[in-house]
Amino acid sequence: MTAEDPKPPHRIAGFNTLELAAGLLIFLLGVVVAVESLTYPFGTLRNVGPAIFPMLLGLILAALGLAVVFEGRVSIAVAPRVPWRAVLAICASLGAFALLIDSAGAYVAIFALIFLSGLADRPYRPVTLLCVALALCVFITALVMGFRGIVNIDLLPGA
């Protein structure tokens, strides 16, 4: 605990509720991934099937989730303040990119992504964001031109 957060963390049966919720969420995600991997063939040790990677990932996630839960017995972590401005700006930028990429082309979508995500930072630096957006547009153009036929992105609408 610091001087900013004088209140102790909320506990249920000795577990820090913040750690308990996070650990259970990670554990459940791992279990869902492991169970879903059972729908794929495992193969053999010589010819590994597509189920091995998601199964191992699910088991590792479940184990890490349990580790987080039990670490919560001694944790004094307090829930941090959520930076809503940053969360909303980044979600809006990703949504704008998804909506604009097909209809308006990559250049407009990139500019929307960069300038809306820039709202998450204080102070807002439009010149820096413009430089980043232009550099990313140059990179995407070089990528599309260099890998013609492999990378198919509409750089301009209707192109």
ChimeraX commands (.cxc) that place a marker at each C-alpha (Angstrom):
marker #1 position 0.00,0.00,0.00 radius 0.5
marker #1 position 1.17,3.49,-0.75 radius 0.5
marker #1 position 0.22,6.90,0.57 radius 0.5
marker #1 position -2.20,7.23,-2.37 radius 0.5
marker #1 position -4.12,4.05,-1.50 radius 0.5
marker #1 position -4.50,3.94,2.29 radius 0.5
marker #1 position -7.43,1.50,2.22 radius 0.5
marker #1 position -6.65,-2.23,2.42 radius 0.5
marker #1 position -7.75,-4.54,-0.40 radius 0.5
marker #1 position -11.14,-6.24,-0.18 radius 0.5
marker #1 position -10.87,-9.91,0.74 radius 0.5
marker #1 position -13.14,-12.96,0.51 radius 0.5
marker #1 position -12.08,-15.98,2.60 radius 0.5
marker #1 position -8.56,-14.55,2.79 radius 0.5
marker #1 position -8.23,-14.06,-0.97 radius 0.5
marker #1 position -7.74,-10.62,-2.48 radius 0.5
marker #1 position -10.88,-10.20,-4.60 radius 0.5
marker #1 position -8.98,-8.46,-7.40 radius 0.5
marker #1 position -6.51,-11.33,-7.69 radius 0.5
marker #1 position -9.28,-13.90,-7.22 radius 0.5
marker #1 position -11.38,-12.51,-10.08 radius 0.5
marker #1 position -8.40,-12.16,-12.43 radius 0.5
marker #1 position -7.07,-15.62,-11.62 radius 0.5
marker #1 position -10.44,-17.30,-12.05 radius 0.5
marker #1 position -10.95,-15.52,-15.38 radius 0.5
marker #1 position -7.56,-16.72,-16.65 radius 0.5
marker #1 position -8.23,-20.23,-15.31 radius 0.5
marker #1 position -11.63,-20.42,-17.02 radius 0.5
marker #1 position -10.18,-19.16,-20.30 radius 0.5
marker #1 position -7.53,-21.88,-20.11 radius 0.5
marker #1 position -10.14,-24.56,-19.41 radius 0.5
marker #1 position -12.29,-23.38,-22.34 radius 0.5
marker #1 position -9.27,-23.44,-24.68 radius 0.5
marker #1 position -8.24,-26.91,-23.47 radius 0.5
marker #1 position -11.76,-28.33,-23.82 radius 0.5
marker #1 position -12.19,-26.77,-27.26 radius 0.5
marker #1 position -8.89,-28.31,-28.40 radius 0.5
marker #1 position -10.42,-31.75,-27.84 radius 0.5
marker #1 position -12.41,-31.26,-31.05 radius 0.5
marker #1 position -9.17,-31.43,-33.09 radius 0.5
marker #1 position -7.06,-34.54,-33.73 radius 0.5
marker #1 position -4.00,-34.97,-31.52 radius 0.5
marker #1 position -1.97,-37.04,-33.96 radius 0.5
marker #1 position 1.08,-38.98,-32.80 radius 0.5
marker #1 position 4.45,-38.00,-31.37 radius 0.5
marker #1 position 5.98,-38.26,-34.84 radius 0.5
marker #1 position 3.16,-36.43,-36.59 radius 0.5
marker #1 position 1.72,-33.94,-34.12 radius 0.5
marker #1 position -1.86,-32.87,-34.77 radius 0.5
marker #1 position -3.43,-29.43,-34.51 radius 0.5
marker #1 position -4.80,-30.05,-31.00 radius 0.5
marker #1 position -1.43,-30.08,-29.24 radius 0.5
marker #1 position -0.73,-26.34,-29.25 radius 0.5
marker #1 position -4.16,-25.16,-28.01 radius 0.5
marker #1 position -4.23,-27.95,-25.42 radius 0.5
marker #1 position -0.84,-26.97,-24.02 radius 0.5
marker #1 position -1.76,-23.30,-24.15 radius 0.5
marker #1 position -5.01,-24.00,-22.29 radius 0.5
marker #1 position -3.28,-26.05,-19.61 radius 0.5
marker #1 position -0.59,-23.39,-19.12 radius 0.5
marker #1 position -3.26,-20.67,-18.88 radius 0.5
marker #1 position -5.23,-22.70,-16.34 radius 0.5
marker #1 position -2.09,-23.28,-14.24 radius 0.5
marker #1 position -1.18,-19.59,-14.38 radius 0.5
marker #1 position -4.74,-18.69,-13.38 radius 0.5
marker #1 position -4.50,-20.91,-10.32 radius 0.5
marker #1 position -1.12,-19.38,-9.48 radius 0.5
marker #1 position -2.69,-15.91,-9.60 radius 0.5
marker #1 position -5.55,-17.05,-7.35 radius 0.5
marker #1 position -3.22,-18.48,-4.72 radius 0.5
marker #1 position -0.85,-15.53,-4.96 radius 0.5
marker #1 position -3.86,-13.44,-3.96 radius 0.5
marker #1 position -3.67,-14.92,-0.46 radius 0.5
marker #1 position -0.71,-12.65,0.32 radius 0.5
marker #1 position -1.31,-9.86,-2.19 radius 0.5
marker #1 position -2.11,-6.34,-1.00 radius 0.5
marker #1 position -2.94,-5.07,-4.50 radius 0.5
marker #1 position -5.78,-2.56,-4.80 radius 0.5
marker #1 position -7.74,-2.09,-8.01 radius 0.5
marker #1 position -6.18,0.74,-10.03 radius 0.5
marker #1 position -8.10,3.67,-11.43 radius 0.5
marker #1 position -9.24,2.92,-14.96 radius 0.5
marker #1 position -7.96,5.47,-17.51 radius 0.5
marker #1 position -11.29,5.77,-19.31 radius 0.5
marker #1 position -10.03,8.38,-21.75 radius 0.5
marker #1 position -7.33,6.02,-23.02 radius 0.5
marker #1 position -9.63,2.99,-23.09 radius 0.5
marker #1 position -12.32,4.81,-25.06 radius 0.5
marker #1 position -9.84,6.43,-27.45 radius 0.5
marker #1 position -8.18,3.13,-28.32 radius 0.5
marker #1 position -11.49,1.29,-28.71 radius 0.5
marker #1 position -12.80,4.12,-30.93 radius 0.5
marker #1 position -9.64,4.05,-33.05 radius 0.5
marker #1 position -9.84,0.29,-33.59 radius 0.5
marker #1 position -13.54,0.53,-34.41 radius 0.5
marker #1 position -12.97,3.36,-36.88 radius 0.5
marker #1 position -10.17,1.39,-38.55 radius 0.5
marker #1 position -12.39,-1.69,-38.88 radius 0.5
marker #1 position -15.25,0.35,-40.33 radius 0.5
marker #1 position -13.09,2.37,-42.74 radius 0.5
marker #1 position -10.58,-0.16,-44.09 radius 0.5
marker #1 position -12.95,-1.64,-46.71 radius 0.5
marker #1 position -14.97,1.43,-47.65 radius 0.5
marker #1 position -12.43,4.26,-47.46 radius 0.5
marker #1 position -9.17,2.43,-48.07 radius 0.5
marker #1 position -6.06,1.88,-46.01 radius 0.5
marker #1 position -4.80,5.48,-45.99 radius 0.5
marker #1 position -7.97,6.96,-44.46 radius 0.5
marker #1 position -8.26,4.05,-42.01 radius 0.5
marker #1 position -4.64,4.51,-40.90 radius 0.5
marker #1 position -5.10,8.23,-40.34 radius 0.5
marker #1 position -8.27,7.59,-38.32 radius 0.5
marker #1 position -6.50,4.90,-36.28 radius 0.5
marker #1 position -3.48,7.06,-35.49 radius 0.5
marker #1 position -5.31,10.31,-34.73 radius 0.5
marker #1 position -8.06,8.73,-32.61 radius 0.5
marker #1 position -5.61,6.61,-30.63 radius 0.5
marker #1 position -3.54,9.76,-30.10 radius 0.5
marker #1 position -6.40,11.09,-27.97 radius 0.5
marker #1 position -5.38,8.58,-25.32 radius 0.5
marker #1 position -2.17,10.48,-24.63 radius 0.5
marker #1 position -1.88,13.84,-22.94 radius 0.5
marker #1 position -0.93,16.27,-24.35 radius 0.5
marker #1 position -2.37,15.67,-27.83 radius 0.5
marker #1 position 0.51,16.00,-30.34 radius 0.5
marker #1 position -0.96,16.36,-33.86 radius 0.5
marker #1 position 2.41,16.96,-35.57 radius 0.5
marker #1 position 3.89,13.77,-34.10 radius 0.5
marker #1 position 0.74,11.84,-35.01 radius 0.5
marker #1 position 0.88,13.19,-38.57 radius 0.5
marker #1 position 4.49,12.01,-38.91 radius 0.5
marker #1 position 3.60,8.56,-37.56 radius 0.5
marker #1 position 0.57,8.28,-39.88 radius 0.5
marker #1 position 2.60,9.34,-42.93 radius 0.5
marker #1 position 5.41,6.92,-42.07 radius 0.5
marker #1 position 2.92,4.09,-41.66 radius 0.5
marker #1 position 1.29,4.96,-45.00 radius 0.5
marker #1 position 4.72,4.89,-46.69 radius 0.5
marker #1 position 5.46,1.52,-45.06 radius 0.5
marker #1 position 2.11,0.05,-46.14 radius 0.5
marker #1 position 2.62,1.34,-49.69 radius 0.5
marker #1 position 6.08,-0.24,-49.85 radius 0.5
marker #1 position 4.70,-3.48,-48.44 radius 0.5
marker #1 position 1.87,-3.65,-50.98 radius 0.5
marker #1 position 4.13,-2.72,-53.89 radius 0.5
marker #1 position 6.93,-5.07,-52.79 radius 0.5
marker #1 position 4.66,-8.05,-52.22 radius 0.5
marker #1 position 2.25,-7.46,-55.09 radius 0.5
marker #1 position -0.18,-10.34,-55.32 radius 0.5
marker #1 position 0.60,-11.58,-51.79 radius 0.5
marker #1 position -0.52,-8.55,-49.76 radius 0.5
marker #1 position -3.82,-7.34,-51.19 radius 0.5
marker #1 position -4.91,-4.17,-49.42 radius 0.5
marker #1 position -6.93,-1.41,-51.07 radius 0.5
marker #1 position -4.82,1.67,-50.44 radius 0.5
marker #1 position -7.41,4.01,-51.95 radius 0.5
marker #1 position -11.18,3.56,-52.06 radius 0.5
marker #1 position -12.39,1.85,-55.21 radius 0.5
marker #1 position -8.85,0.95,-56.32 radius 0.5
marker link #1:1,2 radius 0.2
marker link #1:2,3 radius 0.2
marker link #1:3,4 radius 0.2
marker link #1:4,5 radius 0.2
marker link #1:5,6 radius 0.2
marker link #1:6,7 radius 0.2
marker link #1:7,8 radius 0.2
marker link #1:8,9 radius 0.2
marker link #1:9,10 radius 0.2
marker link #1:10,11 radius 0.2
marker link #1:11,12 radius 0.2
marker link #1:12,13 radius 0.2
marker link #1:13,14 radius 0.2
marker link #1:14,15 radius 0.2
marker link #1:15,16 radius 0.2
marker link #1:16,17 radius 0.2
marker link #1:17,18 radius 0.2
marker link #1:18,19 radius 0.2
marker link #1:19,20 radius 0.2
marker link #1:20,21 radius 0.2
marker link #1:21,22 radius 0.2
marker link #1:22,23 radius 0.2
marker link #1:23,24 radius 0.2
marker link #1:24,25 radius 0.2
marker link #1:25,26 radius 0.2
marker link #1:26,27 radius 0.2
marker link #1:27,28 radius 0.2
marker link #1:28,29 radius 0.2
marker link #1:29,30 radius 0.2
marker link #1:30,31 radius 0.2
marker link #1:31,32 radius 0.2
marker link #1:32,33 radius 0.2
marker link #1:33,34 radius 0.2
marker link #1:34,35 radius 0.2
marker link #1:35,36 radius 0.2
marker link #1:36,37 radius 0.2
marker link #1:37,38 radius 0.2
marker link #1:38,39 radius 0.2
marker link #1:39,40 radius 0.2
marker link #1:40,41 radius 0.2
marker link #1:41,42 radius 0.2
marker link #1:42,43 radius 0.2
marker link #1:43,44 radius 0.2
marker link #1:44,45 radius 0.2
marker link #1:45,46 radius 0.2
marker link #1:46,47 radius 0.2
marker link #1:47,48 radius 0.2
marker link #1:48,49 radius 0.2
marker link #1:49,50 radius 0.2
marker link #1:50,51 radius 0.2
marker link #1:51,52 radius 0.2
marker link #1:52,53 radius 0.2
marker link #1:53,54 radius 0.2
marker link #1:54,55 radius 0.2
marker link #1:55,56 radius 0.2
marker link #1:56,57 radius 0.2
marker link #1:57,58 radius 0.2
marker link #1:58,59 radius 0.2
marker link #1:59,60 radius 0.2
marker link #1:60,61 radius 0.2
marker link #1:61,62 radius 0.2
marker link #1:62,63 radius 0.2
marker link #1:63,64 radius 0.2
marker link #1:64,65 radius 0.2
marker link #1:65,66 radius 0.2
marker link #1:66,67 radius 0.2
marker link #1:67,68 radius 0.2
marker link #1:68,69 radius 0.2
marker link #1:69,70 radius 0.2
marker link #1:70,71 radius 0.2
marker link #1:71,72 radius 0.2
marker link #1:72,73 radius 0.2
marker link #1:73,74 radius 0.2
marker link #1:74,75 radius 0.2
marker link #1:75,76 radius 0.2
marker link #1:76,77 radius 0.2
marker link #1:77,78 radius 0.2
marker link #1:78,79 radius 0.2
marker link #1:79,80 radius 0.2
marker link #1:80,81 radius 0.2
marker link #1:81,82 radius 0.2
marker link #1:82,83 radius 0.2
marker link #1:83,84 radius 0.2
marker link #1:84,85 radius 0.2
marker link #1:85,86 radius 0.2
marker link #1:86,87 radius 0.2
marker link #1:87,88 radius 0.2
marker link #1:88,89 radius 0.2
marker link #1:89,90 radius 0.2
marker link #1:90,91 radius 0.2
marker link #1:91,92 radius 0.2
marker link #1:92,93 radius 0.2
marker link #1:93,94 radius 0.2
marker link #1:94,95 radius 0.2
marker link #1:95,96 radius 0.2
marker link #1:96,97 radius 0.2
marker link #1:97,98 radius 0.2
marker link #1:98,99 radius 0.2
marker link #1:99,100 radius 0.2
marker link #1:100,101 radius 0.2
marker link #1:101,102 radius 0.2
marker link #1:102,103 radius 0.2
marker link #1:103,104 radius 0.2
marker link #1:104,105 radius 0.2
marker link #1:105,106 radius 0.2
marker link #1:106,107 radius 0.2
marker link #1:107,108 radius 0.2
marker link #1:108,109 radius 0.2
marker link #1:109,110 radius 0.2
marker link #1:110,111 radius 0.2
marker link #1:111,112 radius 0.2
marker link #1:112,113 radius 0.2
marker link #1:113,114 radius 0.2
marker link #1:114,115 radius 0.2
marker link #1:115,116 radius 0.2
marker link #1:116,117 radius 0.2
marker link #1:117,118 radius 0.2
marker link #1:118,119 radius 0.2
marker link #1:119,120 radius 0.2
marker link #1:120,121 radius 0.2
marker link #1:121,122 radius 0.2
marker link #1:122,123 radius 0.2
marker link #1:123,124 radius 0.2
marker link #1:124,125 radius 0.2
marker link #1:125,126 radius 0.2
marker link #1:126,127 radius 0.2
marker link #1:127,128 radius 0.2
marker link #1:128,129 radius 0.2
marker link #1:129,130 radius 0.2
marker link #1:130,131 radius 0.2
marker link #1:131,132 radius 0.2
marker link #1:132,133 radius 0.2
marker link #1:133,134 radius 0.2
marker link #1:134,135 radius 0.2
marker link #1:135,136 radius 0.2
marker link #1:136,137 radius 0.2
marker link #1:137,138 radius 0.2
marker link #1:138,139 radius 0.2
marker link #1:139,140 radius 0.2
marker link #1:140,141 radius 0.2
marker link #1:141,142 radius 0.2
marker link #1:142,143 radius 0.2
marker link #1:143,144 radius 0.2
marker link #1:144,145 radius 0.2
marker link #1:145,146 radius 0.2
marker link #1:146,147 radius 0.2
marker link #1:147,148 radius 0.2
marker link #1:148,149 radius 0.2
marker link #1:149,150 radius 0.2
marker link #1:150,151 radius 0.2
marker link #1:151,152 radius 0.2
marker link #1:152,153 radius 0.2
marker link #1:153,154 radius 0.2
marker link #1:154,155 radius 0.2
marker link #1:155,156 radius 0.2
marker link #1:156,157 radius 0.2
marker link #1:157,158 radius 0.2
marker link #1:158,159 radius 0.2
view
